[in-house]
Amino acid sequence: MKWRLAPSLDLNKISSTKCLLFGAGTLGCSVARVLLGWGVRNITFVDNGLVSYSNPPRQSLFNFSDIGKPKAVAAAESMMAIFPGVESKGFQLTIPMPGHSVSPSSSESVLKTCEHLHELVNSHDTIFCLTDSRESRWLPTLLGAVCNKLVICSALGFDSFVVMRHGRPLQSNLDVNSAKQAQNTDNIIDSIKPANRLGCYFCNDVVAPIDSMSNRSLDQQCTVTRPGLAPIAASYAVELMVALTQHPDGADAYPEIKGQRKNVDNIDFESSTSSLSHDGNIPHQIRGYLGKFEQNLIFGNAYDKCTACSKIVIDAYLNRASNSFLMNTFNNNVIESKVGGETGSGDGSSYNYLEELTGLAELHRQTNLAMEEMDLLDGDFEADGDFEEIV
């Protein structure tokens, strides 16, 4: 590949990238195998599940003999059995999630798990969110933003998928560790400019993640997808990471926007025969539909009220020791001072902690008030109108 097709390919950047995979299921196994194919030599798994009887046919790192083993540990062992030169570890950890209540007796161990996850994220270069629920992606997304890491998220439907990269809130030249040691978070928070960075998995949402798993019916408890979907999504996720390692701007590379494509007249395609060899277009989101055999490239900026990567959420996390931010999020301890809205509307609607914190709840209240006023105006218009029926 490097000798003829992509002579400027920097394999060292790829092989030296430390990858952390949240999820060792169908997506996690597929992503790990593609990473191994690209020469990545440091891969870590985080998962709380055990290998079940239905897993080996779909999850390529497991055999029948692995049934009953922790998925993360079995996946790491399988990676080293495939190629002994890889450094792979597995951690059986449960990712704390918004809306999944934590009892007082478990709060200490949950907070320790959060700190462990923070250390894992901080010690890796690229984070892959490959879990099977929306709320389980929240903490990895937040930690990736806090630690200024490249986060790549992939999610599956029955026959559709999304692969996207999260915009990093901090400038690449900002030393996060030095700022943290100096206990000066002003520069960190002030550098978060939604208009100048790409959105994360949660930036398009106007509701915060909640417990979507407890009340699932039996047929919803296992995410059923077309067998070919996970390998496709996994390949795109890894290829997205590899492309970013070769781009001059790295993880901060901005995608081309329709109508603003670069002038390719000056590109020497004879000496640059691969998109990995020059400053090419690297998309923000890839959304595919296997049933239609279609895919679309989507672009979106960060949202200043995002429940995972916005300034106010990162600020709250950095001050978590004094404000019980994590426990409030997990237990949905709604901020009492904001219930009913700053306008005192008292609409009776129920909003959760993250929605109150970020201002999404107030946005909903103002929207509801505006809709009510529009309904009143429509009613007045109908009442005042004196129309005769035309026969």
C-alpha positions as CSV (number, residue, x, y, z in Angstrom):
1,M,0.0,0.0,0.0
2,K,2.7,2.5,1.0
3,W,5.1,1.5,-1.7
4,R,2.9,2.3,-4.7
5,L,-0.7,3.2,-3.9
6,A,-0.2,5.7,-1.1
7,P,3.5,6.6,-0.8
8,S,2.9,9.4,1.7
9,L,0.9,7.2,4.1
10,D,2.1,7.6,7.6
11,L,1.7,4.2,9.1
12,N,3.4,5.1,12.3
13,K,0.6,7.5,13.1
14,I,-1.9,4.8,12.6
15,S,-0.1,2.0,14.5
16,S,0.7,4.3,17.5
17,T,-2.9,5.4,18.0
18,K,-4.3,4.1,21.2
19,C,-7.9,3.1,20.8
20,L,-10.5,2.7,23.5
21,L,-13.7,0.8,22.5
22,F,-16.8,1.3,24.6
23,G,-18.7,-1.9,23.7
24,A,-17.4,-5.3,22.9
25,G,-20.5,-6.6,21.0
26,T,-21.1,-6.9,17.3
27,L,-19.8,-3.4,16.5
28,G,-16.9,-3.6,19.0
29,C,-15.7,-6.9,17.6
30,S,-15.9,-5.7,14.0
31,V,-14.2,-2.4,14.8
32,A,-11.4,-4.2,16.6
33,R,-10.7,-6.5,13.7
34,V,-10.5,-3.6,11.2
35,L,-8.2,-1.7,13.6
36,L,-6.0,-4.7,13.7
37,G,-5.9,-4.9,9.9
38,W,-4.7,-1.3,9.8
39,G,-1.9,-2.1,12.2
40,V,-3.2,-0.5,15.4
41,R,-1.3,-2.2,18.2
42,N,-3.0,-0.8,21.3
43,I,-6.7,-1.6,21.7
44,T,-8.7,-1.6,25.0
45,F,-12.3,-2.8,25.5
46,V,-14.9,-1.7,28.0
47,D,-18.0,-3.8,28.4
48,N,-20.1,-5.2,31.3
49,G,-21.7,-8.1,29.5
50,L,-21.0,-11.8,29.3
51,V,-20.6,-13.9,26.1
52,S,-24.0,-15.6,25.5
53,Y,-24.9,-18.5,23.2
54,S,-26.2,-16.2,20.5
55,N,-23.0,-14.1,20.3
56,P,-20.4,-16.1,18.5
57,P,-22.1,-16.2,15.1
58,R,-22.4,-12.4,14.9
59,Q,-19.5,-11.2,17.1
60,S,-16.3,-12.2,15.4
61,L,-14.0,-12.3,18.4
62,F,-15.8,-15.0,20.3
63,N,-16.0,-18.8,20.0
64,F,-18.3,-21.3,21.6
65,S,-15.7,-21.9,24.3
66,D,-16.0,-18.2,25.4
67,I,-19.6,-18.5,26.5
68,G,-20.0,-17.2,30.0
69,K,-16.8,-15.1,30.0
70,P,-16.8,-11.3,30.3
71,K,-17.0,-9.9,26.8
72,A,-14.3,-7.3,27.3
73,V,-11.8,-9.8,28.7
74,A,-12.6,-12.5,26.1
75,A,-12.3,-9.9,23.2
76,A,-8.9,-8.8,24.4
77,E,-7.7,-12.4,24.8
78,S,-9.0,-13.2,21.3
79,M,-7.1,-10.2,19.8
80,M,-3.8,-11.4,21.3
81,A,-4.5,-14.9,20.1
82,I,-5.0,-13.6,16.6
83,F,-1.9,-11.4,16.7
84,P,0.4,-11.7,19.8
85,G,2.0,-8.4,18.9
86,V,-1.1,-6.4,19.9
87,E,-1.4,-4.9,23.3
88,S,-5.1,-5.5,24.2
89,K,-6.8,-5.2,27.6
90,G,-10.4,-5.7,28.6
91,F,-12.3,-4.1,31.5
92,Q,-15.6,-5.4,32.8
93,L,-17.2,-2.1,33.8
94,T,-20.8,-0.9,33.8
95,I,-21.1,2.6,32.3
96,P,-23.2,4.8,34.6
97,M,-26.1,6.3,32.6
98,P,-28.5,9.2,33.0
99,G,-31.8,8.2,34.4
100,H,-30.4,4.9,35.8
101,S,-30.8,5.5,39.5
102,V,-27.9,4.9,41.9
103,S,-28.6,3.9,45.5
104,P,-26.7,5.6,48.3
105,S,-24.9,2.4,49.1
106,S,-23.6,2.1,45.5
107,S,-22.7,5.8,44.9
108,E,-19.1,5.4,46.0
109,S,-18.4,2.5,43.7
110,V,-20.2,4.2,40.8
111,L,-18.1,7.4,41.3
112,K,-15.0,5.2,41.3
113,T,-16.1,3.6,38.1
114,C,-16.5,7.1,36.6
115,E,-13.0,8.1,37.6
116,H,-11.6,4.9,36.2
117,L,-13.4,5.6,32.9
118,H,-12.0,9.1,32.9
119,E,-8.5,7.7,33.3
120,L,-9.0,5.3,30.5
121,V,-10.3,8.0,28.2
122,N,-7.4,10.3,29.1
123,S,-4.8,7.6,28.4
124,H,-6.1,6.8,24.9
125,D,-6.1,8.8,21.6
126,T,-9.3,7.8,19.9
127,I,-12.5,6.8,21.6
128,F,-15.1,4.6,19.9
129,C,-18.7,4.7,21.2
130,L,-20.2,1.3,20.2
131,T,-22.7,0.6,22.8
132,D,-26.3,-0.4,22.2
133,S,-28.3,2.4,23.9
134,R,-28.5,6.1,23.6
135,E,-27.9,6.9,27.3
136,S,-24.8,4.6,27.5
137,R,-23.1,6.9,25.0
138,W,-23.5,10.0,27.2
139,L,-20.6,9.5,29.7
140,P,-18.1,8.5,27.0
141,T,-19.1,11.5,24.9
142,L,-18.7,13.8,27.9
143,L,-15.4,12.4,28.9
144,G,-14.1,12.6,25.3
145,A,-15.0,16.3,25.3
146,V,-13.4,16.9,28.6
147,C,-10.2,15.2,27.7
148,N,-10.1,16.7,24.2
149,K,-10.1,13.3,22.4
150,L,-11.2,12.2,19.0
151,V,-14.5,10.4,19.6
152,I,-16.1,8.3,16.8
153,C,-19.6,7.1,17.4
154,S,-21.4,4.4,15.5
155,A,-25.0,3.2,16.0
156,L,-27.2,0.7,14.3
157,G,-30.9,0.4,13.4
158,F,-32.5,-2.7,11.9
159,D,-31.2,-1.8,8.4
160,S,-29.7,1.7,8.9
161,F,-26.5,3.0,10.6
162,V,-24.8,6.2,11.5
163,V,-21.0,6.8,11.8
164,M,-19.9,10.2,13.1
165,R,-17.0,12.0,14.6
166,H,-17.4,14.5,17.5
167,G,-15.9,17.9,17.3
168,R,-13.3,18.6,19.9
169,P,-14.3,21.5,22.2
170,L,-10.7,22.5,22.9
171,Q,-8.0,23.8,20.6
172,S,-5.5,21.2,19.7
173,N,-2.6,23.3,21.1
174,L,-4.2,23.7,24.6
175,D,-2.5,21.6,27.3
176,V,-5.5,20.2,29.2
177,N,-3.4,18.6,31.9
178,S,-1.5,21.8,32.7
179,A,-4.7,23.7,32.9
180,K,-6.1,21.1,35.2
181,Q,-3.1,21.1,37.4
182,A,-3.2,24.9,37.7
183,Q,-6.9,24.6,38.6
184,N,-7.7,27.2,36.0
185,T,-10.6,26.0,33.9
186,D,-11.5,29.5,32.4
187,N,-9.4,28.9,29.3
188,I,-10.9,25.5,28.8
189,I,-14.5,26.6,29.1
190,D,-14.0,29.8,27.1
191,S,-12.5,27.9,24.2
192,I,-15.7,25.9,23.6
193,K,-17.3,27.7,20.7
194,P,-20.2,25.7,19.2
195,A,-20.3,27.7,16.0
196,N,-16.7,26.7,15.2
197,R,-16.8,23.0,15.9
198,L,-18.7,19.9,14.8
199,G,-21.6,18.5,16.8
200,C,-21.6,15.3,18.9
201,Y,-24.1,12.5,19.0
202,F,-26.4,14.4,21.3
203,C,-26.1,17.9,19.7
204,N,-29.2,17.4,17.5
205,D,-31.4,16.4,20.4
206,V,-33.8,18.7,22.2
207,V,-34.4,16.1,25.0
208,A,-31.8,14.7,27.3
209,P,-31.0,11.0,27.5
210,I,-33.1,9.0,29.9
211,D,-33.6,5.4,30.9
212,S,-34.8,3.7,27.7
213,M,-33.9,0.2,28.7
214,S,-35.9,-0.7,31.8
215,N,-39.3,-0.9,30.2
216,R,-38.2,-2.6,27.0
217,S,-40.3,-5.6,25.8
218,L,-38.7,-8.9,25.3
219,D,-38.3,-8.3,21.5
220,Q,-36.6,-4.9,22.2
221,Q,-34.1,-6.2,24.7
222,C,-31.7,-7.3,22.0
223,T,-30.8,-5.0,19.2
224,V,-31.6,-6.9,16.0
225,T,-29.9,-5.8,12.9
226,R,-29.2,-7.1,9.4
227,P,-26.0,-9.2,9.7
228,G,-24.1,-7.2,7.1
229,L,-24.8,-3.8,8.8
230,A,-22.2,-4.0,11.6
231,P,-19.2,-4.8,9.4
232,I,-20.1,-1.9,7.1
233,A,-20.5,0.6,9.9
234,A,-17.4,-0.7,11.7
235,S,-15.3,-0.3,8.5
236,Y,-16.5,3.3,8.0
237,A,-15.8,4.1,11.6
238,V,-12.2,2.9,11.4
239,E,-11.6,4.4,8.0
240,L,-12.8,7.7,9.3
241,M,-10.2,7.5,12.1
242,V,-7.4,6.5,9.7
243,A,-8.3,9.4,7.3
244,L,-8.1,11.9,10.2
245,T,-4.6,10.6,11.2
246,Q,-3.4,11.5,7.7
247,H,-5.1,14.9,7.5
248,P,-2.9,18.0,8.2
249,D,-5.5,19.2,10.7
250,G,-5.9,15.8,12.3
251,A,-9.1,15.4,14.4
252,D,-9.9,19.1,13.9
253,A,-10.3,18.7,10.1
254,Y,-13.4,20.5,9.0
255,P,-15.6,18.8,6.4
256,E,-16.3,20.3,3.0
257,I,-19.7,21.9,2.8
258,K,-21.8,21.6,-0.3
259,G,-21.1,24.5,-2.6
260,Q,-17.8,25.2,-0.9
261,R,-15.6,22.4,-2.4
262,K,-11.9,23.1,-2.6
263,N,-10.2,23.8,-5.9
264,V,-8.7,20.5,-7.0
265,D,-6.9,22.0,-10.1
266,N,-3.6,22.2,-8.2
267,I,-3.6,18.7,-6.8
268,D,-1.1,16.4,-8.4
269,F,-3.1,13.2,-8.8
270,E,-0.3,11.4,-10.5
271,S,1.9,11.6,-7.3
272,S,-1.2,11.4,-5.0
273,T,-3.2,8.5,-6.1
274,S,-5.0,8.0,-2.8
275,S,-7.4,10.1,-0.7
276,L,-5.1,9.3,2.2
277,S,-2.2,11.2,0.6
278,H,-3.6,14.7,0.4
279,D,-5.9,17.2,2.1
280,G,-9.2,15.5,1.1
281,N,-12.7,15.8,2.3
282,I,-13.4,13.9,5.6
283,P,-17.1,13.9,6.4
284,H,-18.8,14.6,9.8
285,Q,-21.5,12.0,9.6
286,I,-22.2,9.1,7.4
287,R,-25.7,7.7,7.4
288,G,-26.4,4.6,5.5
289,Y,-29.5,2.6,4.6
290,L,-28.9,-1.0,3.7
291,G,-32.5,-1.6,2.6
292,K,-32.1,1.1,0.0
293,F,-28.4,0.6,-0.6
294,E,-28.0,4.4,0.0
295,Q,-25.8,6.6,2.2
296,N,-25.7,10.3,2.9
297,L,-23.1,12.6,4.3
298,I,-24.5,14.9,6.9
299,F,-23.0,18.0,8.5
300,G,-24.0,19.7,11.8
301,N,-22.4,22.2,14.2
302,A,-22.3,21.8,17.9
303,Y,-25.3,23.0,20.0
304,D,-24.8,25.4,22.9
305,K,-27.4,23.5,24.9
306,C,-26.1,20.0,24.2
307,T,-26.5,17.7,27.2
308,A,-23.1,16.1,26.6
309,C,-20.6,18.5,25.1
310,S,-21.8,22.0,25.8
311,K,-19.9,24.6,27.9
312,I,-22.3,24.4,30.9
313,V,-22.1,20.5,31.1
314,I,-18.3,20.4,30.8
315,D,-18.1,23.1,33.4
316,A,-20.4,21.2,35.8
317,Y,-18.3,18.0,35.3
318,L,-15.1,19.8,36.0
319,N,-16.6,21.0,39.3
320,R,-18.2,17.6,40.0
321,A,-16.6,17.3,43.4
322,S,-18.6,20.3,44.8
323,N,-21.9,20.1,42.9
324,S,-22.7,16.3,42.8
325,F,-23.2,16.7,39.1
326,L,-22.8,13.0,38.2
327,M,-25.2,11.7,40.9
328,N,-27.7,14.4,40.0
329,T,-27.5,13.2,36.4
330,F,-27.8,9.5,37.2
331,N,-30.6,9.9,39.7
332,N,-32.3,12.8,37.8
333,N,-32.3,15.1,40.7
334,V,-34.1,18.0,39.0
335,I,-32.9,21.5,40.0
336,E,-35.7,22.6,42.2
337,S,-35.1,26.3,41.6
338,K,-35.8,25.9,37.9
339,V,-38.9,23.7,38.2
340,G,-41.8,25.7,36.6
341,G,-39.4,27.8,34.6
342,E,-37.7,31.1,35.2
343,T,-40.8,32.8,33.8
344,G,-43.0,31.0,36.5
345,S,-45.2,29.5,33.9
346,G,-45.8,26.4,35.9
347,D,-46.8,24.4,32.9
348,G,-46.7,21.2,34.9
349,S,-44.4,19.6,32.4
350,S,-41.7,17.2,33.6
351,Y,-38.1,17.9,32.6
352,N,-35.0,16.1,33.8
353,Y,-31.8,17.3,35.4
354,L,-29.8,17.8,32.2
355,E,-32.6,19.6,30.5
356,E,-32.9,22.0,33.4
357,L,-29.1,22.5,33.6
358,T,-28.5,23.2,29.9
359,G,-31.6,25.4,29.4
360,L,-33.4,22.9,27.2
361,A,-36.3,22.9,29.7
362,E,-36.7,26.6,29.5
363,L,-36.5,26.4,25.7
364,H,-39.4,24.0,25.8
365,R,-41.4,26.2,28.1
366,Q,-40.9,29.3,26.0
367,T,-42.0,27.3,22.9
368,N,-45.1,26.0,24.7
369,L,-46.0,29.6,25.7
370,A,-45.5,30.8,22.2
371,M,-47.7,28.0,20.9
372,E,-50.4,28.8,23.5
373,E,-50.3,32.5,22.4
374,M,-50.7,31.5,18.8
375,D,-53.7,29.3,19.7
376,L,-55.3,32.2,21.6
377,L,-54.7,34.5,18.7
378,D,-56.4,32.0,16.4
379,G,-59.3,31.7,18.8
380,D,-59.7,35.5,19.0
381,F,-59.6,35.7,15.2
382,E,-62.3,33.1,14.9
383,A,-64.4,34.7,17.6
384,D,-64.2,38.2,16.1
385,G,-64.9,37.1,12.6
386,D,-68.4,37.7,11.4
387,F,-68.7,35.6,8.3
388,E,-71.8,34.6,6.5
389,E,-72.0,31.2,4.9
390,I,-72.1,31.5,1.1
391,V,-74.6,29.0,-0.3
